[in-house]
Amino acid sequence: MSGGLRRRLADAVCRVLQAALPDTLRDWGRAIRHETAAIPDATRALAFALGSLCGLLPQALAARARAAAASALSPFVPHTGSRHLMTLITTLAGRPRAVGLCCATGAVALGLVYLTLAGAPPRYLALNLGAWTLGVTLLCALGSLPSRGWQRHGALLVAMAAILLATGLIGSSVAGAARWLRLGGLALQPSLVLLPGMLVASARGADRLAAAGLTTAALGLTALALAIQPDRAMAGVLVAALGVLALRRPQPPVAAALAVGLGGFAVTLLRADALPAVPFVDQVLSGAFAVHPLAGLAVLIGAGLLVVPALVGWARDPANRTSYAVFGVVWAGVIAAAALGNYPTPLVGYGGSAILGYALSLLALPRRAGAAEEAGASRPGQTVETRGGRGANLLHKPA
């Protein structure tokens, strides 16, 4: 690529960023463009422009999303309350779990629209509503617990992994796959309930070497369990999440867990996966538009809502970006698996496992964006994320 082309590309990137920024940040866009033009080396100028785009674009999109939400809701809010509405939206954006709860509620509601239009039995709608109610109850009841409790109690992650392993060994089997536990007349898929929260909690890091070892053991045991079941979709989600974690925090325990996860995923690829599609559960993303255009739109929007907490958190809470990245990759991976094969479609399709799993994964996110206790800045020996995603130990002498 010639120097002139790199220079023109850098200027184009700056123009895109300037157009995307809201009016309150437009001066930043102009300043970045001028600074890019002042850099003598075309390659460095392009790198600076791209870095600025990656750093500011999430904030720009989040600001425009808040403005769009306020505009959409304005017909239902008195004009005098518009400022209070913006304040409410801004406050909500600083509470990742609250954002996730709103997104889960919207996705489940849109899923009910799809199920109704598709002619699903009424008990399917009732089960999804019941799972949502239970998920909200768990989120509210457990939300007051210390937010870093999961990774401090690595034994809890090991216990969850043991449940997944037991599912593969003694769980309910269909067409050679043992992914479910029967609770009365209901079939629960533990990998969808437990694995998302385990991965997001692991992304928060461990304060002690013993806890890190337990976390690695839990993830390794999970990879083995998914290979035994076999569960190709969740094994792929495990590898994708650990890959993101390895890029953000290149540490030996993470690399070890990733290696075991890759081995488990390879086993699931070699084993046959002949499960037929279940109506209203599998192939929802590909078949919703055939039911009704409104059903298809509801499914697409509902699926997209699942990754919104990750986007908002990434923009609002730089100190915990690894957690949001893993959260987003986990649920994007579950959605991708549902689009590519006969795997459950989360929240917008029939099934309570994913609804409960989404609620539990929200518990692993920080209670508030940017809070000191979330970043770990107030405790000795903890790790705080930098912009590059790596941890920097805070070596303070204990009191």
Helices and strands as residue ranges (DSSP letters): H 3-20, G 23-25, H 26-38, H 42-73, G 74-76, G 79-81, H 82-93, H 96-118, H 122-142, H 149-152, H 154-170, E 172-174, E 177-183, E 186-188, H 190-203, H 209-228, H 232-248, H 252-270, H 284-291, H 293-305, H 308-316, G 318-320, H 321-340, H 352-363, H 372-375, E 383-385, E 391-393
